[in-house]
Amino acid sequence: MSGRFAIEDTPIAGVKLVRRKRLGDARGYLERLFCGEELRAAGWTKPVAQINRTVTARVGVVRGMHFQRPPAAEMKLVTCVQGAVFDVVVDLRRGSPTFLRWFAHTLSADEDVSMLVPEGCAHGLQTLKPDTGLLYLHSAPYDAATEGAISALEPRVNIAWPLPISEMSARDAAHPRLDDSFLGIDG
């Protein structure tokens, strides 16, 4: 590990696990959550434009699967700061060899790992512990005009959620299923 991060590839190009290095002593520790210079090697090439925090009270809740289309496509760096989630990325990039494949990793406050989600991928999660908190760094501000989503229950993707889904927002439950004409998002 050079610097404060170890970057791990996943089966989906551009989706990375970012392992953070703690510096600690008897008082506790310091942990760098973001460094644009160091994360450039992982594919983070833009400034942070927005930071969001979510807290989900109950176990089994699914949020997602969200993305933004060009010209406001965004990268996300997702960090669990409390509790745990089954964090999922779906490749929606037109022409990608992993088109409509998903990758998941359990992010928890006890593990020093973040998920880097590249442009053109949908992101969602399922809570594994109560009162789970996430911190999201976005490379573009939210833009309602370019917002997109797919159903968390999309049969063409077939995400294996680890728990029965206990709850979804009405908005997330209404996300569309993909038809056969969906060929992906242009970059």
Number of C-alpha atoms within 10 A of each C-alpha: 9 8 10 19 23 17 21 12 12 13 11 20 13 19 25 22 22 24 18 20 19 14 11 10 8 5 6 8 10 11 13 12 19 16 12 14 10 16 18 11 10 21 16 21 13 13 11 18 12 13 14 10 13 13 16 20 14 16 21 23 21 27 21 22 23 19 27 24 19 14 10 18 23 23 26 25 23 24 26 26 20 19 21 25 29 19 24 25 26 27 27 23 20 16 12 15 11 15 18 20 17 20 15 19 16 18 26 24 16 11 14 19 24 27 25 24 28 26 24 24 30 24 25 21 23 29 29 21 18 17 15 22 21 20 19 19 22 21 22 19 15 16 13 9 9 13 14 16 22 23 18 30 16 16 10 12 18 12 17 11 17 11 14 11 13 12 15 16 11 8 10 18 17 13 18 14 16 15 9 7 6 10 14 16 19 12 12
